[in-house]
Amino acid sequence: MTAETIHTHERVTVLINQKPYHFGVDQATGRQLKAAAAIPDANLLFLEEPGTGDDVPIRDDQVVALKSGQHFYDMPPGNFGSHA
């Protein structure tokens, strides 16, 4: 089953790298979120989770249900957790 995008009359406002972005739909892919914020394709995208839990990585092809107030951020790819 595939998700269907619903065009809303109200804008959904999310923060990507601490800047507001407005969407007239209720969902977007990771790739669409990156494109809206001019994030390089190779960078990783994350959805901040409130509290002390881990933030959620968002794949480029992953569909995200958008809700006003969500916070996303990107990071360049790398070896997280490795020690030199």
C-alpha positions in Angstrom: 0.0 0.0 0.0 1.4 3.4 -0.9 0.7 6.6 1.1 -1.3 9.3 -0.6 -0.3 12.9 -0.3 -3.1 15.2 0.8 -2.9 18.8 -0.3 -4.1 20.9 2.7 -5.6 24.4 2.7 -3.5 25.1 5.8 0.3 25.3 5.6 2.4 22.9 7.7 5.4 24.7 9.1 8.5 22.6 10.1 12.0 23.7 11.0 14.9 22.4 9.0 18.3 23.4 10.5 16.4 25.9 12.6 14.8 27.7 9.7 11.0 27.6 9.0 9.8 25.9 5.8 6.1 25.8 4.8 4.4 23.0 3.0 0.9 22.8 1.6 0.8 19.0 1.9 0.6 16.6 4.9 3.7 14.5 4.0 7.0 14.7 2.1 9.9 12.4 1.4 13.3 12.9 2.9 14.5 14.0 -0.5 11.8 16.6 -0.8 12.7 18.0 2.7 16.3 18.2 1.7 15.5 19.9 -1.6 13.3 22.5 0.2 16.2 23.4 2.5 19.0 23.1 -0.2 20.6 20.3 1.7 23.3 18.3 -0.3 22.0 14.9 -1.5 24.8 13.1 0.3 24.0 14.6 3.7 21.9 12.6 6.3 18.6 14.0 7.5 17.2 13.5 11.0 13.9 14.2 12.8 14.5 15.4 16.3 12.7 13.4 19.0 11.7 15.2 22.2 13.5 14.0 25.3 16.6 12.0 25.6 15.8 9.4 23.0 17.6 9.0 19.7 16.7 11.2 16.8 15.1 9.4 13.8 17.2 9.1 10.6 15.1 9.9 7.5 16.0 8.1 4.3 15.7 10.0 1.0 12.8 7.7 -0.2 11.1 7.7 3.2 7.7 9.4 3.5 7.3 11.5 6.6 3.9 12.7 8.0 4.4 16.4 8.5 3.2 18.2 11.6 3.7 21.8 12.4 6.5 22.3 14.8 8.6 19.3 13.8 12.4 19.9 13.8 14.7 18.3 11.2 18.4 18.7 10.8 21.1 17.4 8.5 24.7 16.1 8.9 27.3 15.3 6.4 28.0 11.6 6.1 30.8 10.3 8.2 32.0 7.6 10.6 30.0 8.4 13.6 31.3 6.9 16.8 34.7 5.9 15.5 37.8 6.9 17.3 41.0 7.9 15.4 
